[in-house]
């Protein structure tokens, strides 16, 4: 069963709202990475921090007030009319919420822990529930007043992608008639220091698939869709997932788990590899991820499929990345000029990797029905691949 992405609300370091994000994404004249202090002690690192003013959380939801939820609220406000229209149409109990995240309210918890260490007491506004992984979904469900299934998914960097897969299952099973789904993650010191301890962060702007690549930049974002069975310009055909469990933090070197996820996505949607017109790569700019993903792309497609990593524009938004990059595919499919997200890098080809057909600012989708794939790969060998298309 095909489902449809009827509406998109998005905010990231490129901007707030579909129009601002699309123009920054397709032109790539600027990027959202800025060098900031305070995320790793004694270092200045490029991070993709959202500069937009975030909305206030209402008094009745003050028990849910975190930066993560404010970021999610900004994305939701862009499509609030669509969301409330679906609730009115289907009933509150028939609308679900599935949100992927990995950091949720952990930055607020970190500040509270520091206060406790200094004073011996928790601050008055400390709420353990802020750091629960279901908190963003619970916040959104309370804000909208929906009564359908509401839960979070946290599978590291595939969280946002798996939220869309889970939302489609809720529709297919008949449990819901509409699902509000996506991902939200905010910058937090726990994550930035964790990646830094793994020697995975870059001191400068990241360079996906370059022979000089040396790590990731971390960012924050929220991307939110309304998924229903009602026809809309963008179809969510489905996807595939796998778990190769090769290593706690390193991907399987030959990309077998990634290939499996892409193969399952193609099989579940009835497509063959020759029908994919563009792939949004996971492309973290780490040595091992880019190597395995290039091998997986070569093995899956056997041809030069247009592709790009967008993380040099936004940073790696962790639990939101799968939803954000699906949003980029949504923007490409609805763009009147049929533009594709460009691959921004230093152009230093790595001769050890299979060659890939990277897009640039002049790349365009040809007219007609087009199928776009978005890849997300996570710690523990958790892999997800989504396929979106313009509706026939």
C-alpha positions as CSV (number, residue, x, y, z in Angstrom):
1,X,0.0,0.0,0.0
2,X,1.3,3.4,-1.0
3,X,1.1,6.1,1.6
4,X,1.5,9.9,1.0
5,X,3.5,12.7,2.7
6,X,0.8,15.3,2.6
7,X,2.7,18.1,4.4
8,X,6.2,18.9,5.5
9,X,7.5,21.2,8.2
10,X,11.2,21.6,8.5
11,X,13.9,23.6,10.3
12,X,17.6,23.1,10.4
13,X,20.8,25.2,10.3
14,X,20.0,26.1,6.6
15,X,16.9,27.9,7.7
16,X,13.3,27.6,9.1
17,X,10.5,26.5,6.8
18,X,10.4,24.8,3.4
19,X,11.1,27.8,1.2
20,X,14.2,29.0,3.2
21,X,15.6,25.5,3.5
22,X,15.0,24.7,-0.2
23,X,16.8,27.8,-1.5
24,X,19.8,27.3,0.8
25,X,19.9,23.6,0.0
26,X,19.7,23.8,-3.8
27,X,21.9,26.8,-4.3
28,X,24.5,25.7,-1.7
29,X,25.8,29.3,-1.8
30,X,26.0,29.1,2.0
31,X,25.8,26.4,4.6
32,X,24.6,26.2,8.2
33,X,27.9,25.3,9.8
34,X,29.4,27.8,12.2
35,X,32.4,27.5,14.5
36,X,31.3,27.7,18.1
37,X,32.9,27.2,21.5
38,X,31.5,25.3,24.4
39,X,30.5,22.0,22.9
40,X,33.9,20.3,23.5
41,X,36.1,21.7,26.3
42,X,39.0,23.7,24.9
43,X,38.0,23.4,21.3
44,X,36.1,25.4,18.7
45,X,34.2,23.1,16.3
46,X,31.9,23.7,13.3
47,X,28.3,22.8,14.3
48,X,25.0,23.1,12.5
49,X,23.1,25.1,15.1
50,X,19.6,26.5,14.3
51,X,19.7,30.3,14.4
52,X,16.0,30.8,14.1
53,X,14.0,32.1,17.1
54,X,12.2,29.1,18.6
55,X,8.6,29.4,19.8
56,X,7.7,29.5,23.5
57,X,6.0,26.4,25.0
58,X,2.6,27.3,26.4
59,X,2.1,27.4,30.2
60,X,0.0,24.2,30.2
61,X,2.9,22.3,28.5
62,X,5.6,23.9,30.6
63,X,6.4,20.4,31.9
64,X,7.6,19.6,28.4
65,X,9.7,22.7,27.8
66,X,13.0,21.7,26.2
67,X,15.0,23.0,23.2
68,X,14.3,19.8,21.4
69,X,10.5,20.2,21.8
70,X,10.7,23.9,20.9
71,X,12.6,22.9,17.7
72,X,9.9,20.3,17.0
73,X,7.2,22.8,17.7
74,X,8.6,25.2,15.1
75,X,8.5,22.5,12.5
76,X,4.9,21.6,13.5
77,X,3.7,25.2,13.4
78,X,4.6,25.4,9.7
79,X,2.0,22.7,9.0
80,X,-0.3,23.2,11.9
81,X,-3.4,23.8,9.7
82,X,-2.7,20.4,7.9
83,X,-2.3,18.6,11.2
84,X,-5.4,20.0,12.8
85,X,-7.3,19.4,9.6
86,X,-6.4,15.7,9.7
87,X,-7.5,15.5,13.4
88,X,-10.8,17.1,12.5
89,X,-11.3,14.8,9.5
90,X,-10.3,11.5,11.1
91,X,-10.8,12.0,14.9
92,X,-8.2,12.4,17.6
93,X,-8.1,8.7,18.3
94,X,-7.3,7.9,14.7
95,X,-4.2,10.1,14.5
96,X,-0.8,8.8,15.7
97,X,2.6,10.4,16.4
98,X,5.9,8.8,15.8
99,X,9.1,10.8,16.4
100,X,12.7,9.7,16.0
101,X,15.3,11.3,18.4
102,X,18.5,10.5,20.1
103,X,19.3,13.6,22.3
104,X,15.8,14.8,23.3
105,X,16.2,16.7,26.6
106,X,19.6,15.5,27.5
107,X,21.3,18.9,27.3
108,X,18.9,20.3,29.9
109,X,19.6,17.2,32.0
110,X,23.4,17.8,31.6
111,X,22.9,21.3,33.0
112,X,20.8,20.0,35.9
113,X,23.5,17.4,36.7
114,X,26.1,20.1,36.8
115,X,24.0,22.2,39.2
116,X,23.5,19.2,41.5
117,X,27.3,18.6,41.5
118,X,27.9,22.2,42.5
119,X,25.0,22.6,45.1
120,X,24.2,19.1,46.1
121,X,20.6,19.5,45.1
122,X,18.7,19.1,41.8
123,X,17.4,22.4,40.4
124,X,13.7,23.1,40.9
125,X,13.0,22.8,37.2
126,X,14.7,19.4,36.7
127,X,12.4,16.9,35.1
128,X,13.7,13.4,34.5
129,X,11.0,12.8,31.9
130,X,12.6,15.5,29.6
131,X,15.3,13.0,28.7
132,X,13.0,10.1,28.0
133,X,13.2,9.1,24.3
134,X,9.4,9.2,23.9
135,X,9.2,12.8,25.3
136,X,9.1,14.6,21.8
137,X,6.2,12.4,20.6
138,X,4.3,12.8,24.0
139,X,4.8,16.6,23.7
140,X,3.4,16.8,20.2
141,X,0.5,14.5,21.1
142,X,-0.4,16.7,24.0
143,X,0.0,19.9,22.0
144,X,-2.3,18.7,19.3
145,X,-4.7,16.7,21.6
146,X,-4.4,13.5,19.6
147,X,-5.3,10.2,21.3
148,X,-3.8,7.6,18.8
149,X,-0.5,5.7,19.3
150,X,2.3,8.1,20.3
151,X,5.8,6.9,20.8
152,X,9.5,7.6,20.1
153,X,12.0,5.7,18.1
154,X,15.7,5.9,19.0
155,X,18.0,3.8,16.8
156,X,20.8,6.4,16.7
157,X,21.2,7.9,13.2
158,X,18.4,5.9,11.6
159,X,15.8,7.1,14.1
160,X,14.1,9.7,11.8
161,X,14.0,7.2,8.9
162,X,12.6,4.4,11.0
163,X,9.9,6.8,12.3
164,X,8.6,7.0,8.8
165,X,8.7,3.3,8.3
166,X,6.8,2.8,11.6
167,X,4.2,5.4,10.6
168,X,3.5,3.6,7.4
169,X,3.0,0.3,9.3
170,X,0.4,2.1,11.5
171,X,-1.5,3.1,8.4
172,X,-1.2,-0.3,6.8
173,X,-2.4,-2.1,9.9
174,X,-5.4,0.1,10.1
175,X,-4.5,1.4,13.6
176,X,-4.4,5.0,12.3
177,X,-5.8,7.1,9.4
178,X,-3.1,9.7,9.7
179,X,0.3,9.7,11.4
180,X,2.5,12.7,12.3
181,X,6.0,11.5,11.9
182,X,9.6,12.6,11.6
183,X,12.6,13.4,13.7
184,X,14.0,16.0,16.0
185,X,17.4,16.4,17.7
186,X,19.2,19.2,19.3
187,X,22.9,19.9,19.9
188,X,24.0,18.6,23.3
189,X,27.4,18.2,24.9
190,X,26.9,14.5,25.7
191,X,26.8,13.7,21.9
192,X,29.5,16.1,20.8
193,X,31.9,14.9,23.4
194,X,31.0,11.3,22.7
195,X,31.8,11.7,19.0
196,X,34.9,13.6,19.8
197,X,36.1,10.9,22.2
198,X,35.7,8.4,19.3
199,X,37.9,10.7,17.2
200,X,35.1,11.1,14.8
201,X,34.6,14.9,14.7
202,X,36.3,17.2,12.2
203,X,38.0,20.4,13.1
204,X,36.8,22.1,9.9
205,X,33.8,21.7,7.6
206,X,33.3,18.0,6.8
207,X,34.3,16.6,3.3
208,X,32.1,13.6,2.5
209,X,33.8,11.0,0.3
210,X,37.0,13.0,-0.1
211,X,40.3,11.3,0.3
212,X,41.0,14.0,2.9
213,X,37.8,13.3,4.9
214,X,38.5,13.3,8.7
215,X,35.2,13.2,10.5
216,X,31.7,14.7,11.0
217,X,30.2,18.0,12.0
218,X,27.2,17.7,14.3
219,X,24.0,19.6,13.7
220,X,20.4,19.9,14.9
221,X,17.1,19.8,13.1
222,X,13.4,18.9,13.1
223,X,11.5,17.5,10.1
224,X,7.9,16.6,10.4
225,X,5.5,15.0,7.9
226,X,1.8,14.3,7.8
227,X,1.4,10.8,6.4
228,X,-1.9,9.5,5.2
229,X,-3.5,7.2,2.6
230,X,-4.9,10.3,0.9
231,X,-3.3,11.1,-2.5
232,X,-0.7,13.9,-2.4
233,X,2.1,15.2,-4.7
234,X,4.7,13.1,-2.8
235,X,4.3,9.4,-2.2
236,X,6.1,7.5,0.5
237,X,6.5,4.1,-1.3
238,X,8.2,2.4,1.7
239,X,11.7,1.3,2.6
240,X,13.9,-1.4,4.0
241,X,15.9,-1.9,7.2
242,X,18.6,-4.3,8.4
243,X,20.8,-4.8,11.4
244,X,24.1,-6.4,10.7
245,X,25.4,-5.9,14.3
246,X,28.9,-5.9,13.0
247,X,30.3,-3.6,15.7
248,X,29.1,-1.1,18.3
249,X,30.3,2.0,16.4
250,X,32.0,0.8,13.1
251,X,30.0,-0.2,10.0
252,X,30.6,-3.5,8.3
253,X,33.5,-2.7,5.9
254,X,32.0,-4.0,2.7
255,X,28.6,-2.4,3.3
256,X,26.7,-5.7,3.3
257,X,24.1,-4.4,5.9
258,X,23.7,-1.2,3.9
259,X,23.2,-3.1,0.7
260,X,20.7,-5.3,2.4
261,X,18.6,-2.3,3.5
262,X,18.7,-0.8,0.0
263,X,17.8,-4.2,-1.5
264,X,14.9,-4.6,0.9
265,X,13.7,-1.1,0.1
266,X,13.6,-1.9,-3.6
267,X,11.9,-5.3,-3.1
268,X,9.3,-3.8,-0.8
269,X,8.3,-1.2,-3.3
270,X,8.4,-3.4,-6.4
271,X,11.2,-1.3,-8.0
272,X,14.5,-2.4,-9.5
273,X,17.8,-0.5,-9.0
274,X,17.6,1.0,-12.5
275,X,14.4,3.0,-11.5
276,X,16.1,5.0,-8.8
277,X,16.9,8.5,-10.0
278,X,18.8,9.9,-7.1
279,X,20.2,8.7,-3.7
280,X,20.7,10.9,-0.7
281,X,23.7,9.3,0.8
282,X,24.3,8.9,4.6
283,X,27.8,10.3,3.8
284,X,29.1,11.3,7.2
285,X,32.7,12.1,6.0
286,X,34.2,9.5,8.3
287,X,36.7,7.2,6.9
288,X,34.8,3.9,7.4
289,X,31.3,5.1,6.7
290,X,32.0,6.6,3.3
291,X,34.1,3.7,2.3
292,X,31.5,1.1,3.0
293,X,28.6,3.2,1.6
294,X,30.4,3.8,-1.7
295,X,30.9,0.0,-2.0
296,X,27.3,-0.6,-1.1
297,X,26.1,1.9,-3.7
298,X,28.3,0.3,-6.4
299,X,27.1,-3.2,-5.5
300,X,23.4,-2.3,-5.4
301,X,23.2,-0.1,-8.5
302,X,26.1,-1.2,-10.8
303,X,25.7,2.1,-12.6
304,X,26.4,5.8,-11.9
305,X,23.2,6.8,-10.1
306,X,23.1,10.6,-9.2
307,X,23.8,11.0,-5.5
308,X,25.0,13.4,-2.8
309,X,25.6,13.8,0.9
310,X,24.1,16.9,2.4
311,X,25.9,16.8,5.7
312,X,28.5,19.4,4.6
313,X,25.5,21.8,4.5
314,X,23.7,20.9,7.7
315,X,26.0,18.8,9.8
316,X,25.0,15.3,11.0
317,X,21.7,15.8,12.8
318,X,21.8,12.3,14.4
319,X,18.3,11.2,15.3
320,X,16.7,13.7,13.0
321,X,19.0,13.0,10.0
322,X,16.8,10.3,8.4
323,X,13.7,12.5,8.5
324,X,15.6,15.7,7.4
325,X,17.2,14.0,4.4
326,X,13.8,12.5,3.4
327,X,12.6,16.1,3.6
328,X,15.3,17.1,1.1
329,X,14.0,14.4,-1.2
330,X,10.4,15.8,-0.7
331,X,11.7,19.2,-1.6
332,X,13.4,17.9,-4.7
333,X,10.2,16.1,-5.8
334,X,8.1,19.2,-5.4
335,X,10.6,21.8,-6.8
336,X,9.3,23.4,-10.0
337,X,12.8,23.4,-11.4
338,X,13.4,19.7,-10.5
339,X,16.6,20.6,-8.7
340,X,18.6,18.0,-6.8
341,X,20.6,18.5,-3.5
342,X,24.2,19.2,-4.6
343,X,27.2,17.3,-3.2
344,X,29.4,19.9,-1.6
345,X,33.0,18.8,-1.0
346,X,36.6,19.7,-1.9
347,X,36.6,17.5,-5.0
348,X,39.5,15.4,-3.8
349,X,38.6,12.0,-5.2
350,X,39.6,9.0,-3.1
351,X,41.0,6.4,-5.5
352,X,40.4,3.6,-3.0
353,X,36.6,4.0,-3.3
354,X,34.3,3.0,-6.2
355,X,33.5,6.2,-8.1
356,X,30.1,7.8,-7.5
357,X,28.1,10.2,-9.7
358,X,27.9,13.2,-7.4
359,X,25.4,15.9,-8.1
360,X,26.1,19.6,-8.3
361,X,24.0,22.8,-8.4
362,X,23.1,22.2,-12.1
363,X,21.8,18.7,-11.5
364,X,18.1,18.2,-12.4
365,X,15.6,15.4,-12.3
366,X,14.2,14.6,-15.8
367,X,10.4,15.0,-16.3
368,X,8.1,12.1,-15.4
369,X,7.7,9.7,-12.5
370,X,10.8,9.9,-10.4
371,X,12.0,7.7,-7.5
372,X,14.4,9.0,-4.8
373,X,16.2,7.0,-2.2
374,X,17.4,8.2,1.2
375,X,20.0,6.2,3.2
376,X,20.6,6.3,6.9
377,X,23.1,4.1,8.8
378,X,23.7,4.0,12.5
379,X,25.8,2.6,15.3
380,X,25.4,-1.1,15.9
381,X,24.9,-1.9,12.2
382,X,21.4,-0.4,12.2
383,X,20.5,0.5,8.5
384,X,17.5,2.1,6.8
385,X,16.7,3.1,3.3
386,X,13.6,5.0,2.2
387,X,12.0,5.5,-1.2
388,X,9.9,8.5,-2.1
389,X,8.4,9.4,-5.5
390,X,6.3,12.1,-7.1
391,X,2.7,10.8,-7.2
392,X,1.5,9.5,-10.6
